[in-house]
Amino acid sequence: MVPDRSRRLGVVAATAVVILLAGLGIRGAATSDPSLPPTATATLASPTVVSEIGTTFSPPPPDADPAVDSAAAINRAWEAEPRPDADSVTAELVVMESDQLATTAPTLVWLVTYNGTCVRAHGSVEFDYHGECVGTEQNVLIDATTGEFISTFAISHLPADSTSSPG
């Protein structure tokens, strides 16, 4: 009878540890939010300049070996900027150089893009498009070496005849 009681106590203790760890948010690295849209990984093929944020994204060197994999980068982006309305998520390995973001030195980053999401205009309420969807991509930058969140940005696609500007 004592062995059965010991076994039950062991099961109860193990269950309590699992519940405690789950409550603290500690889980395996491969675990992701079930509401996360379908994901894909890509590597940038040619340099891209995003003048709105003073940043250039270039292809990574052929021997680039990020310490943080794409799945971990997507999970980190989801923690920082969840976009449950996105159709899909793409993590693209790039080298970032920026004169406006957190780093000016070339940095290996994951450019995580939420595709098909509503990017709402913000600024002054007098702005013609305040609160309307003016873009379909939200981007999150994750350091590919440390996994740290760097920044988030979206590029608005306002009509060419817009005379108002965001505040």
DRENMI-911609 format. One record per residue (C-alpha): x, y, z; residue number from 1; residue in three letters; chain. Coordinates in steps of 0.05 Angstrom, whole numbers, plus 5000, padded with zeros to 4 digits. Example, Ala and Ser with C-alpha at 12.3 -4.5 7.8 and 13.67 -1.06 7.14 Angstrom:
  east  north    up  seq  type  mol
  5246   4910  5156    1   Ala    A
  5273   4979  5143    2   Ser    A
% end
This chain:
  east  north    up  seq  type  mol
  5000   5000  5000    1   Met    A
  5057   5048  5014    2   Val    A
  5086   5042  4942    3   Pro    A
  5018   5061  4912    4   Asp    A
  5013   5122  4957    5   Arg    A
  5085   5143  4939    6   Ser    A
  5069   5135  4865    7   Arg    A
  5006   5178  4872    8   Arg    A
  5045   5232  4910    9   Leu    A
  5098   5231  4856   10   Gly    A
  5046   5240  4801   11   Val    A
  5013   5297  4840   12   Val    A
  5081   5331  4851   13   Ala    A
  5100   5324  4777   14   Ala    A
  5032   5352  4756   15   Thr    A
  5040   5411  4803   16   Ala    A
  5109   5427  4773   17   Val    A
  5081   5425  4702   18   Val    A
  5023   5471  4722   19   Ile    A
  5071   5518  4757   20   Leu    A
  5118   5522  4697   21   Leu    A
  5060   5532  4649   22   Ala    A
  5034   5588  4694   23   Gly    A
  5102   5622  4691   24   Leu    A
  5102   5618  4615   25   Gly    A
  5160   5569  4612   26   Ile    A
  5153   5521  4554   27   Arg    A
  5194   5487  4501   28   Gly    A
  5228   5529  4447   29   Ala    A
  5187   5496  4392   30   Ala    A
  5121   5515  4424   31   Thr    A
  5084   5572  4390   32   Ser    A
  5017   5606  4399   33   Asp    A
  4963   5564  4366   34   Pro    A
  4931   5627  4338   35   Ser    A
  4994   5643  4298   36   Leu    A
  4980   5644  4223   37   Pro    A
  5017   5598  4175   38   Pro    A
  5092   5614  4174   39   Thr    A
  5148   5612  4122   40   Ala    A
  5223   5626  4122   41   Thr    A
  5260   5664  4067   42   Ala    A
  5327   5696  4053   43   Thr    A
  5331   5765  4021   44   Leu    A
  5357   5760  3949   45   Ala    A
  5376   5833  3935   46   Ser    A
  5385   5897  3976   47   Pro    A
  5322   5936  3994   48   Thr    A
  5321   6008  4018   49   Val    A
  5263   6029  4063   50   Val    A
  5272   6105  4061   51   Ser    A
  5213   6117  4108   52   Glu    A
  5254   6088  4165   53   Ile    A
  5324   6104  4139   54   Gly    A
  5342   6030  4134   55   Thr    A
  5375   5984  4083   56   Thr    A
  5363   5909  4085   57   Phe    A
  5415   5868  4048   58   Ser    A
  5422   5793  4036   59   Pro    A
  5461   5758  4091   60   Pro    A
  5530   5730  4075   61   Pro    A
  5530   5658  4050   62   Pro    A
  5561   5634  4115   63   Asp    A
  5510   5669  4160   64   Ala    A
  5492   5624  4217   65   Asp    A
  5441   5658  4263   66   Pro    A
  5441   5636  4335   67   Ala    A
  5365   5647  4335   68   Val    A
  5326   5605  4285   69   Asp    A
  5266   5630  4246   70   Ser    A
  5215   5595  4291   71   Ala    A
  5243   5629  4353   72   Ala    A
  5245   5696  4317   73   Ala    A
  5172   5689  4296   74   Ile    A
  5152   5670  4367   75   Asn    A
  5190   5731  4395   76   Arg    A
  5157   5776  4344   77   Ala    A
  5089   5748  4363   78   Trp    A
  5103   5765  4436   79   Glu    A
  5123   5836  4418   80   Ala    A
  5071   5850  4364   81   Glu    A
  5017   5797  4355   82   Pro    A
  4975   5804  4292   83   Arg    A
  4921   5751  4295   84   Pro    A
  4887   5780  4233   85   Asp    A
  4948   5765  4189   86   Ala    A
  4940   5715  4132   87   Asp    A
  5011   5690  4141   88   Ser    A
  5079   5706  4173   89   Val    A
  5146   5707  4138   90   Thr    A
  5214   5709  4172   91   Ala    A
  5268   5734  4126   92   Glu    A
  5342   5733  4146   93   Leu    A
  5374   5800  4128   94   Val    A
  5431   5846  4145   95   Val    A
  5403   5912  4170   96   Met    A
  5437   5980  4168   97   Glu    A
  5398   6039  4196   98   Ser    A
  5410   6111  4215   99   Asp    A
  5342   6115  4251  100   Gln    A
  5333   6049  4288  101   Leu    A
  5369   6020  4348  102   Ala    A
  5433   6002  4311  103   Thr    A
  5476   6035  4258  104   Thr    A
  5526   5978  4250  105   Ala    A
  5507   5923  4201  106   Pro    A
  5467   5873  4242  107   Thr    A
  5441   5804  4224  108   Leu    A
  5366   5806  4238  109   Val    A
  5302   5768  4224  110   Trp    A
  5253   5813  4187  111   Leu    A
  5187   5782  4209  112   Val    A
  5129   5805  4165  113   Thr    A
  5056   5796  4180  114   Tyr    A
  5023   5791  4111  115   Asn    A
  4950   5811  4099  116   Gly    A
  4941   5847  4164  117   Thr    A
  4904   5913  4173  118   Cys    A
  4954   5969  4188  119   Val    A
  4912   6026  4213  120   Arg    A
  4928   6099  4201  121   Ala    A
  4942   6138  4265  122   His    A
  4956   6209  4282  123   Gly    A
  4911   6270  4287  124   Ser    A
  4837   6255  4284  125   Val    A
  4833   6309  4229  126   Glu    A
  4876   6264  4186  127   Phe    A
  4833   6240  4127  128   Asp    A
  4848   6166  4137  129   Tyr    A
  4851   6163  4214  130   His    A
  4834   6092  4236  131   Gly    A
  4828   6063  4166  132   Glu    A
  4870   6006  4139  133   Cys    A
  4926   6038  4099  134   Val    A
  4973   5979  4094  135   Gly    A
  4974   5903  4094  136   Thr    A
  5043   5888  4122  137   Glu    A
  5068   5897  4193  138   Gln    A
  5142   5884  4203  139   Asn    A
  5180   5865  4266  140   Val    A
  5256   5864  4272  141   Leu    A
  5288   5811  4316  142   Ile    A
  5363   5807  4328  143   Asp    A
  5386   5741  4298  144   Ala    A
  5443   5734  4348  145   Thr    A
  5408   5751  4414  146   Thr    A
  5334   5742  4398  147   Gly    A
  5320   5812  4424  148   Glu    A
  5264   5854  4396  149   Phe    A
  5292   5914  4358  150   Ile    A
  5233   5951  4328  151   Ser    A
  5168   5946  4291  152   Thr    A
  5146   5986  4230  153   Phe    A
  5094   5988  4176  154   Ala    A
  5093   6027  4111  155   Ile    A
  5027   6061  4096  156   Ser    A
  4999   6060  4026  157   His    A
  4959   6124  4022  158   Leu    A
  4924   6145  3958  159   Pro    A
  4967   6189  3913  160   Ala    A
  4917   6247  3919  161   Asp    A
  4920   6250  3995  162   Ser    A
  4934   6321  4018  163   Thr    A
  4934   6305  4092  164   Ser    A
  4992   6273  4128  165   Ser    A
  4996   6232  4191  166   Pro    A
  5010   6269  4256  167   Gly    A
% end
